[in-house]
Amino acid sequence: SLKGRRYLIVMDDVWNAEAWNDVRRCFPNDNNGSRVMVTSRILKVARFISPLNAPHVMRFLTVDESWKLLQEKLCGLDSRLCCDDEMGW
């Protein structure tokens, strides 16, 4: 159903090349600007999926960075607005 249409597909956390092989045929290349973006923790998988493009390697967040990000997503940029004793924040 994507044939002839423009699309953006995001596949998050692909763990093996077989998973990509199972779905890639579903994404036709009609040269119309469609894109498939894939994330993977495994560099070998990223290189298999797109051998001509260098993967963008990111570091994992620290525990403190992860906690801050969660608070920002739940409470907005000023996490003090929703932090209370009941939540243990």
DABELBEL-V845890 format. One record per pair of residues at least 24 apart in sequence whose ideal C-beta (glycine too) atoms are under 10 Angstrom apart, sorted by sequence separation. I is the first residue (numbers start at 1). J is the second residue. D is the distance in whole Angstrom. If there is no record, write none. Layout:
# DABELBEL-V845890
[[I:J:D] [I:J:D]]
This chain:
# DABELBEL-V845890
[[2:26:7] [3:27:10] [4:28:8] [6:30:8] [14:38:5] [16:40:9] [1:26:9] [2:27:6] [3:28:5] [5:30:8] [7:32:9] [8:33:9] [9:34:8] [10:35:9] [11:36:7] [12:37:9] [13:38:9] [14:39:7] [15:40:7] [17:42:9] [20:45:7] [24:49:8] [2:28:6] [4:30:6] [6:32:5] [7:33:9] [8:34:7] [9:35:7] [10:36:8] [11:37:7] [12:38:8] [13:39:6] [14:40:5] [15:41:8] [16:42:8] [19:45:8] [20:46:10] [3:30:7] [5:32:8] [6:33:6] [7:34:5] [8:35:5] [9:36:5] [10:37:5] [11:38:5] [12:39:5] [13:40:7] [14:41:9] [15:42:7] [17:44:8] [18:45:10] [21:48:9] [2:30:9] [4:32:8] [6:34:5] [7:35:8] [8:36:8] [9:37:7] [10:38:8] [11:39:7] [12:40:9] [13:41:7] [14:42:8] [16:44:9] [17:45:6] [20:48:7] [21:49:9] [5:34:8] [6:35:9] [7:36:8] [8:37:7] [9:38:9] [10:39:8] [11:40:9] [13:42:9] [16:45:6] [20:49:5] [15:45:7] [17:47:10] [18:48:10] [19:49:10] [20:50:10] [14:45:6] [17:48:4] [2:34:8] [13:45:10] [14:46:8] [16:48:9] [17:49:7] [14:48:10] [14:49:7] [11:49:9]]
